[in-house]
Amino acid sequence: MKVPFLDLARAHAPFAAEIDARILEVLKSGAYILGPNVADLEAAVAEYLGVAHAVAVGSGTDALHLALAALDIGPADEVITTPFTFAATIEAIEYVGAQPVLVDIDADTYNIDPSLIEAAITPRTRAILPVHLFGLPADMPRIMAIAADNDLGVVEDCAQCLGAKIGVKATGAFGAAGAFSFYPTKTLGGFGDGGIVSTNDAETDRRLRVLRNHGIGDNGEHVMLGFNSRLDEIQAAALRIKLARIDEMNERRRQIATHYNAVLSAAGAKTPAADDSVHHVYGYYTICVTDREALRERLRDAGVATALYYGKPLHKHAHFSKTSRFGTLQVAERIARQCVSLPIFPEMTDAEVDYVATTTARLIA
């Protein structure tokens, strides 16, 4: 059997007729940028997340960047985050002129370790940027308590976790802002780049809307240095359709992960950790093994595609090693050497799921 890591064409199929019709409506309307479909998507996402506002932007990276800019974080400031994430997390910090400060991750969740945050705080620290990695919420109650005690802002990197919750509260509803990605591989994926920022603060919402559109205020005057980060109507129309089924798609991810966990943990693999208080949506399914490259090669020979998220922590990359401040990051370095991500997408057949699980278990054993 051949099992791809992801099949975007298969993912589109259940929505094809409805999306095709909606795109044709957009093309005929003549409204292509920041029109009614964007407004509808913003309202729907805000309602889904349980927040007051959502602002659609051009990408998940822009969502992070503009969220930090809206909070007026800039040069001479520091933002604490994790080294075990995609580069966009740190790029956004540097885009506003601030310095990334990296602390190590928890060995079980792979999210930022809250017990290490306070030691990294200095008089220059302005914010904490936790990442809900692979769809698993970071420990937001502890992080928010640390932020409150030290008068810090919190921007959540929600790129991989739309639909994840802690209790009944959605990721993206805890901090001053949450930054989501609509990149095609995400839990809610579009047909190109796109993103959205969630917030409960009216002033942050106002600033985001000005920042995304060249700094233009209500009267047409350029009131601040802005950016061109406007989600187009076609993307918004398609995403609005898919959003209606996000819980169904995430539940299928959870079903797949449950089967993987049962089979792979019995074979000795380190499977993803998630306690009963959190709703993990498994944007990626990542295990850790001692001989990662050998396993990947054997899985490839068996027809199972894999990926690395992430094979090298960011402080080991040439650029970020010079621009970030960090100390010992031994856990992130170890996990980066051992991690491998297996296929997990809602359209997988039961036969594919079982083949990936049993084949991986056999090769680990």
C-alpha positions in Angstrom: 0.0 0.0 0.0 1.1 3.6 -0.7 0.1 6.1 1.9 1.0 9.8 1.2 1.9 12.1 4.0 -1.0 14.4 2.8 -3.4 14.4 -0.1 -4.7 17.9 -0.7 -6.7 16.9 -3.8 -8.5 14.2 -1.7 -9.1 16.8 1.0 -10.8 19.1 -1.6 -13.1 16.6 -3.0 -15.9 16.7 -0.4 -16.2 20.5 -0.8 -15.6 20.7 -4.6 -19.0 21.5 -5.9 -19.9 24.0 -3.2 -16.6 25.8 -3.4 -16.6 25.9 -7.2 -20.0 27.5 -7.2 -19.0 30.0 -4.5 -15.8 31.0 -6.4 -17.8 31.6 -9.6 -20.1 33.9 -7.6 -17.0 35.8 -6.4 -15.7 36.1 -9.9 -19.0 37.5 -11.1 -19.4 39.9 -8.2 -16.4 42.1 -9.0 -15.5 42.3 -5.3 -12.2 40.5 -4.8 -10.4 42.0 -1.8 -11.8 42.7 1.7 -15.4 42.1 0.6 -18.4 40.4 2.1 -16.9 36.9 2.1 -14.0 38.2 4.2 -16.4 39.9 6.6 -18.5 36.7 6.8 -15.4 34.6 7.5 -14.2 37.0 10.2 -17.6 36.9 11.9 -17.8 33.1 11.7 -14.3 32.5 13.1 -14.8 34.9 15.9 -18.1 33.1 16.8 -16.4 29.7 16.6 -13.5 30.7 18.8 -15.7 32.6 21.3 -13.9 35.9 20.8 -15.1 39.4 20.1 -13.1 40.0 16.9 -11.2 38.2 14.1 -9.2 40.0 11.4 -8.3 38.2 8.2 -4.8 38.7 6.8 -2.6 37.5 4.0 -0.8 34.6 5.8 -0.2 32.9 9.1 3.1 34.7 9.3 1.4 38.0 8.8 -1.0 37.1 11.5 1.9 36.7 14.0 3.7 39.8 12.7 0.7 42.1 12.8 -0.5 40.8 16.2 2.9 41.8 17.7 2.8 45.1 15.8 -0.7 45.8 17.0 0.5 45.4 20.6 3.2 48.0 19.9 6.1 45.6 20.4 9.3 46.8 18.7 13.0 47.5 18.9 14.6 47.1 22.4 11.8 44.6 23.3 12.2 40.9 23.9 9.6 38.2 23.3 9.9 34.8 24.9 9.1 31.7 22.7 10.2 28.2 21.8 13.0 27.0 19.6 10.9 23.9 18.5 8.6 25.5 15.9 8.4 26.7 12.4 10.6 29.7 11.5 7.6 32.1 11.2 7.3 32.2 14.9 10.6 33.9 15.4 10.5 35.7 12.1 7.5 37.7 13.3 9.4 38.8 16.4 12.3 40.0 14.3 10.0 41.7 11.8 8.9 44.2 14.6 12.5 44.7 15.6 12.3 42.7 18.9 14.7 40.0 20.0 13.5 36.4 20.3 14.3 34.8 23.6 14.2 31.0 23.4 13.4 28.7 26.4 13.3 24.9 26.3 10.3 22.7 25.7 8.5 20.1 27.8 9.7 16.6 27.1 6.2 15.2 26.9 4.2 17.8 25.1 7.0 19.5 23.0 5.4 22.8 23.9 7.2 25.6 25.7 8.0 24.6 29.3 6.2 27.2 31.5 8.6 26.4 34.5 11.4 27.9 32.5 9.8 31.2 31.4 10.2 33.3 34.5 14.0 32.8 34.5 14.1 34.2 31.0 12.3 37.4 31.8 14.3 40.7 31.9 13.3 44.4 32.1 13.2 44.3 28.2 10.6 41.5 28.1 7.3 42.6 26.6 5.5 39.4 25.6 5.3 35.6 25.6 4.6 33.8 22.4 3.6 30.2 23.1 3.1 27.8 20.2 0.3 25.2 20.3 2.5 22.7 18.6 1.1 19.9 16.4 -2.5 20.9 17.5 -1.8 20.4 21.3 -2.6 23.5 23.4 0.3 24.9 25.4 -0.3 25.2 29.1 -2.1 28.5 28.9 -3.4 28.8 32.5 0.2 28.8 33.8 1.5 31.0 30.9 -1.3 33.5 31.5 -0.6 33.6 35.2 3.1 34.3 34.5 2.2 37.0 32.1 -0.2 38.7 34.6 2.4 38.5 37.4 5.0 40.2 35.1 2.7 42.6 33.1 3.5 40.9 29.8 1.4 40.5 26.7 0.6 37.1 25.2 0.3 36.3 21.5 -0.7 32.7 20.8 0.8 30.9 17.7 -2.3 28.9 16.7 -1.1 28.0 13.2 -1.5 24.3 13.8 -4.4 24.2 16.2 -7.7 25.6 14.9 -10.3 23.8 16.9 -8.1 22.9 19.9 -9.4 23.7 23.4 -8.4 23.7 27.0 -11.7 22.8 28.8 -14.3 24.7 26.8 -12.0 27.6 25.9 -10.5 27.7 22.4 -6.9 28.3 21.7 -6.6 31.9 20.4 -9.0 33.1 23.1 -6.5 33.2 26.0 -4.0 35.9 25.1 -4.2 39.4 23.8 -4.2 37.9 20.3 -4.1 34.5 18.6 -2.5 34.0 15.1 -4.0 31.3 12.8 -2.8 30.0 9.5 -4.9 28.9 6.6 -2.0 27.4 4.7 -3.3 24.3 2.8 -1.8 21.8 5.2 -3.4 23.2 8.3 -6.5 21.9 10.1 -8.5 24.5 8.2 -6.6 24.9 4.9 -7.2 27.1 2.0 -6.0 27.1 -1.6 -2.9 29.3 -0.9 -1.7 31.6 1.9 -4.1 33.1 4.4 -4.4 33.8 8.1 -6.5 35.4 10.8 -5.9 37.1 14.1 -8.3 36.7 17.0 -8.7 39.2 19.9 -11.1 40.3 22.5 -9.8 43.8 22.6 -11.5 46.5 20.4 -8.4 48.6 20.1 -6.2 45.7 19.0 -8.9 44.9 16.4 -8.9 48.5 15.1 -5.1 48.6 14.9 -5.0 45.2 13.0 -7.5 46.5 10.4 -5.4 49.6 9.8 -2.1 47.7 9.8 -3.2 45.1 7.2 -4.4 47.7 4.7 -1.4 50.1 4.3 -2.0 51.9 7.5 -5.2 53.5 6.2 -7.6 54.8 8.8 -11.4 55.4 8.5 -11.0 58.7 6.7 -8.6 57.4 4.1 -5.6 59.0 5.7 -2.4 56.9 6.3 -2.3 57.1 10.1 0.5 54.6 10.6 3.1 52.6 8.7 1.0 49.6 7.5 1.4 46.6 5.3 -0.4 44.9 2.4 -1.9 41.8 4.1 -5.4 41.5 2.8 -7.1 38.1 2.5 -8.8 37.8 -0.9 -12.5 37.0 -1.4 -11.9 33.6 -3.1 -9.9 32.3 -0.2 -12.5 33.6 2.3 -15.4 32.1 0.4 -13.7 28.6 0.4 -12.6 28.8 4.0 -16.1 29.8 5.1 -17.5 26.6 3.6 -14.8 24.4 5.1 -15.1 26.0 8.6 -18.6 24.6 8.9 -17.1 21.1 9.0 -13.9 21.8 11.0 -15.1 19.9 14.1 -16.0 16.9 11.9 -12.5 17.0 10.3 -10.7 17.4 13.6 -12.7 14.5 15.1 -11.5 12.3 12.3 -7.9 13.4 13.1 -8.5 12.4 16.8 -9.9 9.0 15.8 -6.8 8.3 13.7 -4.5 9.5 16.5 -6.3 7.2 19.0 -5.7 4.2 16.8 -2.0 5.2 16.2 -1.5 5.7 20.0 -2.9 2.3 20.9 -0.8 0.4 18.3 2.4 2.4 18.5 2.6 2.7 22.3 2.4 -1.0 22.6 5.4 -1.2 20.3 7.5 1.1 22.5 7.2 4.4 20.6 6.9 7.7 22.4 3.4 8.8 21.3 1.9 12.3 21.6 0.9 13.3 25.2 -2.5 14.9 25.9 -4.4 14.8 29.2 -8.1 14.8 29.5 -8.3 18.6 30.1 -7.2 19.5 26.6 -8.8 18.9 23.2 -5.8 17.9 20.9 -6.6 18.3 17.1 -3.5 16.6 15.8 -2.5 19.0 13.1 0.5 16.7 12.9 1.1 13.3 14.5 4.6 13.1 15.8 6.4 10.2 17.6 9.9 9.9 18.9 12.2 7.0 18.2 15.9 6.4 18.8 16.9 5.7 15.2 14.7 8.1 13.3 16.4 8.0 9.9 16.4 4.2 9.7 12.7 4.2 10.5 12.0 6.8 7.8 13.9 4.8 5.2 12.1 1.5 6.1 8.7 3.3 6.1 9.5 4.8 2.7 10.4 1.3 1.4 7.0 0.1 2.8 5.1 2.9 1.0 4.5 5.2 4.0 5.5 8.8 3.6 6.8 10.7 6.6 8.0 14.3 7.4 10.1 16.1 9.9 8.5 18.7 12.1 11.2 19.8 13.1 14.5 18.2 12.4 16.6 21.1 13.7 15.5 23.5 16.4 15.7 27.1 15.3 18.6 28.1 17.5 20.7 25.7 15.4 19.9 27.5 12.1 22.6 29.9 10.9 20.5 33.1 11.1 18.6 32.5 14.3 21.7 31.3 16.1 22.9 34.9 15.8 19.7 36.9 16.4 18.1 35.0 19.3 19.0 34.9 23.0 19.0 31.4 24.5 20.7 29.2 27.0 20.6 25.4 27.3 18.0 23.8 25.1 18.8 20.2 25.6 15.2 18.8 25.4 14.5 20.6 22.1 17.7 19.3 20.6 17.0 15.7 21.7 13.4 15.8 20.4 14.6 17.3 17.1 16.9 14.3 16.7 14.2 11.7 17.4 10.9 13.1 16.0 9.2 11.9 12.9 5.7 12.7 11.8 3.3 10.2 10.3 0.4 10.7 7.9 -2.7 12.1 9.5 -5.4 13.7 7.4 -9.2 13.4 7.7 -9.6 11.7 4.3 -7.4 8.7 5.2 -9.2 5.4 4.8 -9.4 3.0 7.8 -7.2 0.6 5.8 -4.5 3.3 5.3 -4.6 4.2 9.0 -4.2 0.6 10.1 -1.5 0.0 7.6 0.5 3.0 8.8 0.1 2.0 12.4 0.9 -1.7 12.1 3.8 -1.1 9.6 5.4 1.5 11.9 4.9 -0.7 15.0 6.5 -3.7 13.2 9.5 -1.6 12.1 10.0 -0.1 15.5 9.8 -3.5 17.2 
